[in-house]
Amino acid sequence: MSFTILLSPIAEEELYDSALWYNIRKAKLGNELVEEVDTTLQKILSNPQQFKTVYKNFRMALTKRFPFEIFYEIDDEIILVHHIFHASRNSKVWKKL
């Protein structure tokens, strides 16, 4: 089965804001975060069910280098990424969907 990944506007904004925050701290570090997230998204794309379900239909994948969590759902051939945020953030935020 072939899947397509879609990022919600919220996930895009979270990634953008995080990358900006890292770039302010060190040049190009935010770019490295985006690359790491992209690598993890490719892993999700290759086998979306490899990551465990953490809440209702939501699955979570962790990035390796940066402590970020990617929350997504699988709907037929679409992988919808709802949130991408730092692991220290309160998980109740994304459970309000």
MOPAC internal coordinates of N, CA, C and O (Angstrom, degrees):
PM7 1SCF
backbone

  N    0.0000 0     0.00 0     0.00 0    0    0    0
  C    1.4454 1     0.00 0     0.00 0    1    0    0
  C    1.5267 1   108.85 1     0.00 0    2    1    0
  O    1.2310 1   121.22 1   -41.61 1    3    2    1
  N    1.3029 1   115.26 1   138.39 1    3    2    1
  C    1.4604 1   121.13 1  -179.74 1    5    3    2
  C    1.5307 1   109.69 1  -101.60 1    6    5    3
  O    1.2310 1   120.72 1   -50.33 1    7    6    5
  N    1.3066 1   116.23 1   129.67 1    7    6    5
  C    1.4596 1   121.88 1  -177.26 1    9    7    6
  C    1.5240 1   111.13 1  -110.70 1   10    9    7
  O    1.2310 1   121.60 1   -24.33 1   11   10    9
  N    1.3243 1   114.54 1   155.67 1   11   10    9
  C    1.4556 1   122.88 1   173.52 1   13   11   10
  C    1.5186 1   107.61 1  -123.25 1   14   13   11
  O    1.2310 1   120.60 1   -44.45 1   15   14   13
  N    1.3267 1   116.46 1   135.55 1   15   14   13
  C    1.4701 1   120.43 1   177.63 1   17   15   14
  C    1.5255 1   109.32 1   -98.91 1   18   17   15
  O    1.2310 1   121.61 1   -47.95 1   19   18   17
  N    1.3289 1   114.52 1   132.05 1   19   18   17
  C    1.4604 1   121.46 1   174.20 1   21   19   18
  C    1.5159 1   108.39 1  -123.28 1   22   21   19
  O    1.2310 1   120.49 1   -47.63 1   23   22   21
  N    1.3195 1   116.68 1   132.37 1   23   22   21
  C    1.4613 1   121.37 1   175.51 1   25   23   22
  C    1.5135 1   108.97 1   -97.28 1   26   25   23
  O    1.2310 1   120.52 1   -49.28 1   27   26   25
  N    1.3169 1   116.60 1   130.72 1   27   26   25
  C    1.4627 1   120.12 1   175.70 1   29   27   26
  C    1.5283 1   108.17 1   -66.73 1   30   29   27
  O    1.2310 1   120.20 1   -21.78 1   31   30   29
  N    1.3271 1   117.22 1   158.22 1   31   30   29
  C    1.4717 1   119.13 1   175.66 1   33   31   30
  C    1.5284 1   112.02 1   -56.78 1   34   33   31
  O    1.2310 1   120.31 1   145.71 1   35   34   33
  N    1.3213 1   117.01 1   -34.29 1   35   34   33
  C    1.4690 1   120.61 1   178.64 1   37   35   34
  C    1.5263 1   110.09 1   -65.17 1   38   37   35
  O    1.2310 1   120.17 1   134.20 1   39   38   37
  N    1.3305 1   117.28 1   -45.80 1   39   38   37
  C    1.4653 1   120.96 1   179.58 1   41   39   38
  C    1.5314 1   110.78 1   -62.31 1   42   41   39
  O    1.2310 1   120.42 1   138.45 1   43   42   41
  N    1.3247 1   116.80 1   -41.55 1   43   42   41
  C    1.4683 1   120.33 1   178.08 1   45   43   42
  C    1.5273 1   110.57 1   -61.37 1   46   45   43
  O    1.2310 1   120.63 1   136.52 1   47   46   45
  N    1.3191 1   116.39 1   -43.48 1   47   46   45
  C    1.4663 1   120.75 1  -179.60 1   49   47   46
  C    1.5294 1   110.87 1   -66.33 1   50   49   47
  O    1.2310 1   120.39 1   138.61 1   51   50   49
  N    1.3307 1   116.87 1   -41.39 1   51   50   49
  C    1.4634 1   120.17 1   178.92 1   53   51   50
  C    1.5234 1   111.04 1   -61.92 1   54   53   51
  O    1.2310 1   120.49 1   137.07 1   55   54   53
  N    1.3218 1   116.67 1   -42.93 1   55   54   53
  C    1.4598 1   120.54 1   179.26 1   57   55   54
  C    1.5263 1   110.77 1   -66.41 1   58   57   55
  O    1.2310 1   120.30 1   136.08 1   59   58   57
  N    1.3158 1   117.03 1   -43.92 1   59   58   57
  C    1.4622 1   121.42 1   179.05 1   61   59   58
  C    1.5321 1   110.72 1   -60.27 1   62   61   59
  O    1.2310 1   120.77 1   131.68 1   63   62   61
  N    1.3363 1   116.12 1   -48.32 1   63   62   61
  C    1.4677 1   120.16 1  -179.20 1   65   63   62
  C    1.5302 1   111.88 1   -62.37 1   66   65   63
  O    1.2310 1   120.67 1   139.34 1   67   66   65
  N    1.3221 1   116.32 1   -40.66 1   67   66   65
  C    1.4658 1   120.48 1   179.45 1   69   67   66
  C    1.5214 1   110.98 1   -66.52 1   70   69   67
  O    1.2310 1   120.40 1   136.61 1   71   70   69
  N    1.3282 1   116.84 1   -43.39 1   71   70   69
  C    1.4650 1   120.64 1   179.01 1   73   71   70
  C    1.5258 1   110.30 1   -62.46 1   74   73   71
  O    1.2310 1   120.46 1   139.06 1   75   74   73
  N    1.3129 1   116.72 1   -40.94 1   75   74   73
  C    1.4615 1   121.07 1   178.04 1   77   75   74
  C    1.5308 1   110.33 1   -62.30 1   78   77   75
  O    1.2310 1   120.69 1   135.50 1   79   78   77
  N    1.3269 1   116.29 1   -44.50 1   79   78   77
  C    1.4645 1   121.06 1   179.09 1   81   79   78
  C    1.5284 1   110.85 1   -58.90 1   82   81   79
  O    1.2310 1   120.36 1   134.47 1   83   82   81
  N    1.3427 1   116.93 1   -45.53 1   83   82   81
  C    1.4664 1   120.55 1   179.35 1   85   83   82
  C    1.5302 1   111.37 1   -67.51 1   86   85   83
  O    1.2310 1   119.84 1   140.91 1   87   86   85
  N    1.3216 1   117.91 1   -39.09 1   87   86   85
  C    1.4696 1   120.33 1   179.30 1   89   87   86
  C    1.5224 1   112.02 1   -64.26 1   90   89   87
  O    1.2310 1   120.32 1   147.68 1   91   90   89
  N    1.3257 1   116.99 1   -32.32 1   91   90   89
  C    1.4698 1   120.12 1   177.40 1   93   91   90
  C    1.5291 1   110.19 1   -67.16 1   94   93   91
  O    1.2310 1   120.57 1   143.57 1   95   94   93
  N    1.3098 1   116.51 1   -36.43 1   95   94   93
  C    1.4625 1   120.81 1  -179.23 1   97   95   94
  C    1.5198 1   112.96 1   -74.94 1   98   97   95
  O    1.2310 1   120.83 1   142.27 1   99   98   97
  N    1.3298 1   116.02 1   -37.73 1   99   98   97
  C    1.4665 1   120.25 1   178.84 1  101   99   98
  C    1.5286 1   108.41 1  -153.96 1  102  101   99
  O    1.2310 1   120.37 1   -49.11 1  103  102  101
  N    1.3184 1   116.89 1   130.89 1  103  102  101
  C    1.4582 1   121.95 1  -177.89 1  105  103  102
  C    1.5302 1   111.23 1   -53.26 1  106  105  103
  O    1.2310 1   121.03 1   -49.30 1  107  106  105
  N    1.2946 1   115.64 1   130.70 1  107  106  105
  C    1.4683 1   125.45 1   175.77 1  109  107  106
  C    1.5310 1   114.91 1    70.45 1  110  109  107
  O    1.2310 1   119.58 1  -179.27 1  111  110  109
  N    1.3165 1   118.42 1     0.73 1  111  110  109
  C    1.4597 1   119.80 1   178.78 1  113  111  110
  C    1.5355 1   110.54 1   -66.65 1  114  113  111
  O    1.2310 1   120.60 1   143.48 1  115  114  113
  N    1.3099 1   116.46 1   -36.52 1  115  114  113
  C    1.4667 1   120.50 1   176.11 1  117  115  114
  C    1.5192 1   111.72 1   -63.47 1  118  117  115
  O    1.2310 1   120.69 1   143.60 1  119  118  117
  N    1.3236 1   116.28 1   -36.40 1  119  118  117
  C    1.4685 1   120.46 1   176.87 1  121  119  118
  C    1.5231 1   110.16 1   -63.32 1  122  121  119
  O    1.2310 1   120.89 1   142.67 1  123  122  121
  N    1.3255 1   115.90 1   -37.33 1  123  122  121
  C    1.4629 1   120.68 1   178.26 1  125  123  122
  C    1.5282 1   110.57 1   -67.31 1  126  125  123
  O    1.2310 1   120.45 1   144.05 1  127  126  125
  N    1.3283 1   116.75 1   -35.95 1  127  126  125
  C    1.4644 1   120.29 1   175.04 1  129  127  126
  C    1.5267 1   110.12 1   -61.20 1  130  129  127
  O    1.2310 1   120.40 1   133.26 1  131  130  129
  N    1.3193 1   116.85 1   -46.74 1  131  130  129
  C    1.4634 1   121.01 1  -179.62 1  133  131  130
  C    1.5282 1   110.29 1   -60.42 1  134  133  131
  O    1.2310 1   120.11 1   138.48 1  135  134  133
  N    1.3250 1   117.39 1   -41.52 1  135  134  133
  C    1.4678 1   121.00 1   177.54 1  137  135  134
  C    1.5244 1   111.10 1   -62.84 1  138  137  135
  O    1.2310 1   120.41 1   139.24 1  139  138  137
  N    1.3321 1   116.82 1   -40.76 1  139  138  137
  C    1.4668 1   121.22 1   179.02 1  141  139  138
  C    1.5216 1   111.11 1   -65.53 1  142  141  139
  O    1.2310 1   120.42 1   138.48 1  143  142  141
  N    1.3228 1   116.80 1   -41.52 1  143  142  141
  C    1.4660 1   120.76 1   177.09 1  145  143  142
  C    1.5232 1   109.43 1   -63.59 1  146  145  143
  O    1.2310 1   120.15 1   137.57 1  147  146  145
  N    1.3247 1   117.33 1   -42.43 1  147  146  145
  C    1.4648 1   120.85 1   178.83 1  149  147  146
  C    1.5325 1   110.89 1   -60.94 1  150  149  147
  O    1.2310 1   120.30 1   138.54 1  151  150  149
  N    1.3141 1   117.03 1   -41.46 1  151  150  149
  C    1.4634 1   120.88 1   177.56 1  153  151  150
  C    1.5329 1   110.62 1   -60.25 1  154  153  151
  O    1.2310 1   120.77 1   136.50 1  155  154  153
  N    1.3230 1   116.13 1   -43.50 1  155  154  153
  C    1.4623 1   120.26 1   179.32 1  157  155  154
  C    1.5285 1   110.90 1   -67.53 1  158  157  155
  O    1.2310 1   120.21 1   141.73 1  159  158  157
  N    1.3254 1   117.20 1   -38.27 1  159  158  157
  C    1.4704 1   120.09 1   176.78 1  161  159  158
  C    1.5292 1   110.81 1   -62.40 1  162  161  159
  O    1.2310 1   120.16 1   143.89 1  163  162  161
  N    1.3277 1   117.31 1   -36.11 1  163  162  161
  C    1.4661 1   120.33 1   177.46 1  165  163  162
  C    1.5285 1   110.71 1   -67.01 1  166  165  163
  O    1.2310 1   120.11 1   144.59 1  167  166  165
  N    1.3198 1   117.40 1   -35.41 1  167  166  165
  C    1.4685 1   120.73 1   175.59 1  169  167  166
  C    1.5218 1   110.37 1   -65.18 1  170  169  167
  O    1.2310 1   120.88 1   137.84 1  171  170  169
  N    1.3387 1   115.93 1   -42.16 1  171  170  169
  C    1.4633 1   120.10 1   177.19 1  173  171  170
  C    1.5264 1   109.34 1   -61.31 1  174  173  171
  O    1.2310 1   120.87 1   134.88 1  175  174  173
  N    1.3138 1   115.94 1   -45.12 1  175  174  173
  C    1.4646 1   121.22 1  -178.78 1  177  175  174
  C    1.5216 1   111.66 1   -60.68 1  178  177  175
  O    1.2310 1   119.96 1   142.04 1  179  178  177
  N    1.3167 1   117.68 1   -37.96 1  179  178  177
  C    1.4619 1   120.77 1  -177.48 1  181  179  178
  C    1.5293 1   112.56 1   -70.50 1  182  181  179
  O    1.2310 1   120.51 1   149.91 1  183  182  181
  N    1.3334 1   116.64 1   -30.09 1  183  182  181
  C    1.4685 1   120.43 1   178.81 1  185  183  182
  C    1.5230 1   108.40 1  -159.77 1  186  185  183
  O    1.2310 1   119.70 1   -96.02 1  187  186  185
  N    1.3308 1   118.19 1    83.98 1  187  186  185
  C    1.4648 1   121.47 1  -173.31 1  189  187  186
  C    1.5252 1   114.65 1   -61.59 1  190  189  187
  O    1.2310 1   120.12 1   155.34 1  191  190  189
  N    1.3097 1   117.37 1   -24.66 1  191  190  189
  C    1.4598 1   119.39 1  -176.54 1  193  191  190
  C    1.5278 1   113.14 1   -88.58 1  194  193  191
  O    1.2310 1   120.10 1  -177.76 1  195  194  193
  N    1.3302 1   117.42 1     2.24 1  195  194  193
  C    1.4612 1   120.01 1  -179.87 1  197  195  194
  C    1.5271 1   112.73 1   -71.28 1  198  197  195
  O    1.2310 1   120.32 1   160.09 1  199  198  197
  N    1.3261 1   116.99 1   -19.91 1  199  198  197
  C    1.4606 1   120.77 1  -179.88 1  201  199  198
  C    1.5205 1   109.74 1   -99.35 1  202  201  199
  O    1.2310 1   120.96 1   -36.76 1  203  202  201
  N    1.3198 1   115.77 1   143.24 1  203  202  201
  C    1.4536 1   119.99 1  -171.36 1  205  203  202
  C    1.5273 1   113.06 1   -74.17 1  206  205  203
  O    1.2310 1   121.89 1   -27.19 1  207  206  205
  N    1.3188 1   113.98 1   152.81 1  207  206  205
  C    1.4545 1   121.71 1   173.62 1  209  207  206
  C    1.5252 1   107.47 1   -76.90 1  210  209  207
  O    1.2310 1   121.03 1   -50.46 1  211  210  209
  N    1.3428 1   115.64 1   129.54 1  211  210  209
  C    1.4610 1   119.42 1  -175.94 1  213  211  210
  C    1.5288 1   113.06 1  -112.47 1  214  213  211
  O    1.2310 1   120.61 1   160.50 1  215  214  213
  N    1.3247 1   116.45 1   -19.50 1  215  214  213
  C    1.4618 1   120.39 1  -178.95 1  217  215  214
  C    1.5153 1   108.47 1  -165.59 1  218  217  215
  O    1.2310 1   120.74 1   -58.76 1  219  218  217
  N    1.3249 1   116.19 1   121.24 1  219  218  217
  C    1.4658 1   121.53 1  -177.38 1  221  219  218
  C    1.5292 1   108.84 1    48.58 1  222  221  219
  O    1.2310 1   119.55 1    60.87 1  223  222  221
  N    1.3432 1   118.46 1  -119.13 1  223  222  221
  C    1.4687 1   121.62 1   179.72 1  225  223  222
  C    1.5201 1   113.17 1   -97.02 1  226  225  223
  O    1.2310 1   120.31 1  -172.90 1  227  226  225
  N    1.3209 1   117.01 1     7.10 1  227  226  225
  C    1.4605 1   121.04 1  -176.64 1  229  227  226
  C    1.5300 1   110.74 1   -83.79 1  230  229  227
  O    1.2310 1   121.78 1   -45.92 1  231  230  229
  N    1.3109 1   114.19 1   134.08 1  231  230  229
  C    1.4574 1   121.38 1   173.58 1  233  231  230
  C    1.5225 1   107.61 1  -111.31 1  234  233  231
  O    1.2310 1   121.06 1   -20.53 1  235  234  233
  N    1.3310 1   115.57 1   159.47 1  235  234  233
  C    1.4510 1   119.59 1  -179.14 1  237  235  234
  C    1.5197 1   110.33 1  -134.01 1  238  237  235
  O    1.2310 1   121.44 1   -47.44 1  239  238  237
  N    1.3186 1   114.86 1   132.56 1  239  238  237
  C    1.4623 1   122.02 1   173.82 1  241  239  238
  C    1.5209 1   107.64 1  -117.80 1  242  241  239
  O    1.2310 1   120.99 1   -38.34 1  243  242  241
  N    1.3199 1   115.71 1   141.66 1  243  242  241
  C    1.4635 1   121.39 1   177.74 1  245  243  242
  C    1.5184 1   110.12 1  -103.62 1  246  245  243
  O    1.2310 1   120.85 1   -38.28 1  247  246  245
  N    1.3229 1   115.98 1   141.72 1  247  246  245
  C    1.4556 1   119.47 1   172.04 1  249  247  246
  C    1.5231 1   107.47 1   -79.41 1  250  249  247
  O    1.2310 1   120.35 1   -20.86 1  251  250  249
  N    1.3275 1   116.94 1   159.14 1  251  250  249
  C    1.4736 1   120.05 1  -176.33 1  253  251  250
  C    1.5198 1   112.52 1   -84.34 1  254  253  251
  O    1.2310 1   120.18 1   125.64 1  255  254  253
  N    1.3029 1   117.26 1   -54.36 1  255  254  253
  C    1.4680 1   120.27 1  -172.28 1  257  255  254
  C    1.5204 1   113.13 1   -78.50 1  258  257  255
  O    1.2310 1   120.53 1   137.97 1  259  258  257
  N    1.2993 1   116.59 1   -42.03 1  259  258  257
  C    1.4609 1   122.03 1  -178.98 1  261  259  258
  C    1.5303 1   108.45 1  -103.81 1  262  261  259
  O    1.2310 1   119.78 1   -34.50 1  263  262  261
  N    1.3334 1   118.02 1   145.50 1  263  262  261
  C    1.4665 1   119.86 1  -178.34 1  265  263  262
  C    1.5337 1   112.28 1   -81.81 1  266  265  263
  O    1.2310 1   121.21 1  -111.14 1  267  266  265
  N    1.3318 1   115.29 1    68.86 1  267  266  265
  C    1.4585 1   120.70 1  -179.00 1  269  267  266
  C    1.5150 1   110.97 1  -116.53 1  270  269  267
  O    1.2310 1   121.69 1   -34.06 1  271  270  269
  N    1.3272 1   114.37 1   145.94 1  271  270  269
  C    1.4607 1   122.41 1   178.63 1  273  271  270
  C    1.5199 1   108.50 1  -113.18 1  274  273  271
  O    1.2310 1   121.26 1   -42.67 1  275  274  273
  N    1.3131 1   115.19 1   137.33 1  275  274  273
  C    1.4666 1   121.56 1   177.74 1  277  275  274
  C    1.5222 1   106.73 1  -115.31 1  278  277  275
  O    1.2310 1   120.91 1   -63.14 1  279  278  277
  N    1.3296 1   115.87 1   116.86 1  279  278  277
  C    1.4606 1   121.84 1  -179.21 1  281  279  278
  C    1.5247 1   108.97 1  -103.19 1  282  281  279
  O    1.2310 1   121.22 1   -51.42 1  283  282  281
  N    1.3379 1   115.27 1   128.58 1  283  282  281
  C    1.4610 1   119.39 1  -176.03 1  285  283  282
  C    1.5152 1   111.59 1  -146.95 1  286  285  283
  O    1.2310 1   121.69 1   -15.75 1  287  286  285
  N    1.3265 1   114.37 1   164.25 1  287  286  285
  C    1.4643 1   122.97 1   174.34 1  289  287  286
  C    1.5170 1   108.47 1  -125.50 1  290  289  287
  O    1.2310 1   121.31 1   -28.12 1  291  290  289
  N    1.3151 1   115.09 1   151.88 1  291  290  289
  C    1.4616 1   120.94 1   175.11 1  293  291  290
  C    1.5224 1   107.05 1  -107.03 1  294  293  291
  O    1.2310 1   120.74 1   -55.50 1  295  294  293
  N    1.3167 1   116.18 1   124.50 1  295  294  293
  C    1.4626 1   121.53 1   178.55 1  297  295  294
  C    1.5207 1   107.64 1  -131.41 1  298  297  295
  O    1.2310 1   120.80 1   -78.73 1  299  298  297
  N    1.3319 1   116.08 1   101.27 1  299  298  297
  C    1.4630 1   122.60 1  -173.96 1  301  299  298
  C    1.5269 1   109.40 1    56.12 1  302  301  299
  O    1.2310 1   120.04 1    67.63 1  303  302  301
  N    1.3323 1   117.54 1  -112.37 1  303  302  301
  C    1.4615 1   121.17 1  -178.14 1  305  303  302
  C    1.5290 1   112.28 1  -103.94 1  306  305  303
  O    1.2310 1   120.76 1  -168.42 1  307  306  305
  N    1.3257 1   116.16 1    11.58 1  307  306  305
  C    1.4625 1   121.54 1  -179.66 1  309  307  306
  C    1.5300 1   109.33 1  -109.13 1  310  309  307
  O    1.2310 1   120.86 1   -47.24 1  311  310  309
  N    1.3138 1   115.96 1   132.76 1  311  310  309
  C    1.4587 1   122.31 1   171.77 1  313  311  310
  C    1.5215 1   105.36 1  -107.67 1  314  313  311
  O    1.2310 1   121.02 1   -69.13 1  315  314  313
  N    1.3247 1   115.66 1   110.87 1  315  314  313
  C    1.4613 1   120.04 1  -177.64 1  317  315  314
  C    1.5255 1   109.17 1  -100.37 1  318  317  315
  O    1.2310 1   121.10 1   -65.20 1  319  318  317
  N    1.3271 1   115.50 1   114.80 1  319  318  317
  C    1.4664 1   121.63 1   178.25 1  321  319  318
  C    1.5235 1   107.39 1   -87.60 1  322  321  319
  O    1.2310 1   121.14 1   -62.73 1  323  322  321
  N    1.3334 1   115.43 1   117.27 1  323  322  321
  C    1.4604 1   120.89 1  -177.67 1  325  323  322
  C    1.5212 1   112.31 1   -89.58 1  326  325  323
  O    1.2310 1   120.67 1   140.08 1  327  326  325
  N    1.3395 1   116.32 1   -39.92 1  327  326  325
  C    1.4665 1   119.83 1  -176.06 1  329  327  326
  C    1.5224 1   110.92 1  -144.93 1  330  329  327
  O    1.2310 1   121.75 1   -33.22 1  331  330  329
  N    1.3345 1   114.25 1   146.78 1  331  330  329
  C    1.4642 1   123.08 1   172.00 1  333  331  330
  C    1.5174 1   105.26 1  -136.32 1  334  333  331
  O    1.2310 1   120.59 1   -74.90 1  335  334  333
  N    1.3308 1   116.47 1   105.10 1  335  334  333
  C    1.4524 1   116.33 1   179.84 1  337  335  334
  C    1.5128 1   113.21 1  -150.01 1  338  337  335
  O    1.2310 1   121.76 1   -12.27 1  339  338  337
  N    1.3211 1   114.24 1   167.73 1  339  338  337
  C    1.4609 1   122.78 1  -176.56 1  341  339  338
  C    1.5248 1   110.05 1   -61.02 1  342  341  339
  O    1.2310 1   120.55 1   -38.24 1  343  342  341
  N    1.3083 1   116.55 1   141.76 1  343  342  341
  C    1.4632 1   122.25 1  -176.22 1  345  343  342
  C    1.5260 1   113.20 1   -63.99 1  346  345  343
  O    1.2310 1   119.68 1   160.34 1  347  346  345
  N    1.3146 1   118.21 1   -19.66 1  347  346  345
  C    1.4629 1   120.03 1  -179.96 1  349  347  346
  C    1.5281 1   112.11 1   -79.07 1  350  349  347
  O    1.2310 1   120.45 1   169.06 1  351  350  349
  N    1.3206 1   116.74 1   -10.94 1  351  350  349
  C    1.4634 1   120.48 1  -178.92 1  353  351  350
  C    1.5224 1   110.38 1   -71.83 1  354  353  351
  O    1.2310 1   120.30 1   -32.85 1  355  354  353
  N    1.2989 1   117.04 1   147.15 1  355  354  353
  C    1.4533 1   122.83 1  -177.85 1  357  355  354
  C    1.5276 1   110.64 1   -66.28 1  358  357  355
  O    1.2310 1   120.34 1   -56.64 1  359  358  357
  N    1.3290 1   116.96 1   123.36 1  359  358  357
  C    1.4650 1   121.32 1  -177.32 1  361  359  358
  C    1.5206 1   113.09 1   -66.97 1  362  361  359
  O    1.2310 1   119.47 1   163.55 1  363  362  361
  N    1.3267 1   118.62 1   -16.45 1  363  362  361
  C    1.4637 1   120.46 1   178.72 1  365  363  362
  C    1.5230 1   111.22 1   -65.13 1  366  365  363
  O    1.2310 1   120.14 1   159.47 1  367  366  365
  N    1.3160 1   117.34 1   -20.53 1  367  366  365
  C    1.4547 1   121.54 1   179.66 1  369  367  366
  C    1.5143 1   110.43 1   -60.96 1  370  369  367
  O    1.2310 1   119.75 1   131.58 1  371  370  369
  N    1.3117 1   118.09 1   -48.42 1  371  370  369
  C    1.4651 1   120.35 1  -176.46 1  373  371  370
  C    1.5179 1   112.04 1   -82.30 1  374  373  371
  O    1.2310 1   119.39 1   162.28 1  375  374  373
  N    1.3019 1   118.77 1   -17.72 1  375  374  373
  C    1.4577 1   121.25 1   179.33 1  377  375  374
  C    1.5278 1   111.89 1   -73.23 1  378  377  375
  O    1.2310 1   119.84 1   171.11 1  379  378  377
  N    1.3357 1   117.91 1    -8.89 1  379  378  377
  C    1.4659 1   121.79 1  -179.68 1  381  379  378
  C    1.5166 1   112.74 1   -79.21 1  382  381  379
  O    1.2310 1   119.61 1   177.91 1  383  382  381
  N    1.3213 1   118.34 1    -2.09 1  383  382  381
  C    1.4654 1   120.35 1  -178.58 1  385  383  382
  C    1.5020 1   112.67 1   -60.89 1  386  385  383
  O    1.2310 1   120.10 1   180.00 1  387  386  385

